[in-house]
Amino acid sequence: MRRRTALTLPIAASFGLAIAIFAVAPLGSYVASAEQLAPTENKGFKTTKTQALDLGPEIQGMNGRQLRLRMLTIAPGGHIKIHSHKDRPAVVYFIQGADTVTFGDGTEKTFRAGETTSSSKNTTHWHRNDGKEMVILIAADILHKKM
């Protein structure tokens, strides 16, 4: 009888520890990828001052493509939903605020005023504003023009 009690106590303690760990940490952090946890809708996000140029007449082989320049804003607590830059390369200049970008592999980088970044065909990411001031950035991209 003593032997059973001696084995039961460590097993019960281990089981209790496992329950405590899963109660504190969200289950999604163990089974979901960064892409599965990313927002699929925008919140507090606006696009203004858009200018586009049809590149077909400008550069041979660029029919159906546009060069687009936009000012984007993300309100405090807001975010831009997860999106891919496949077939839409972009460069960005950050004007104001701190924009945390989460990439498809789960890594994050926070960009601040005066910094730049680019997105290639392999980039999937989403943006969020955890700060108290508006995030403002300028984005230039090349995309298929809408027919």
Secondary structure, DSSP 8 states (H G I E B T S, - for coil): -HHHHHHHHHHHHHHHHHHHHHHHS-THHHH--HHHHS-SS-EEEEEEEEEEEE-TTTSTT-TTEEEEEEEEEEEEEEEEEEEE-TT--EEEEEEESEEEEEETTS-EEEEETT-EEEE-TT-EEEEE--SSS-EEEEEEEEEE---
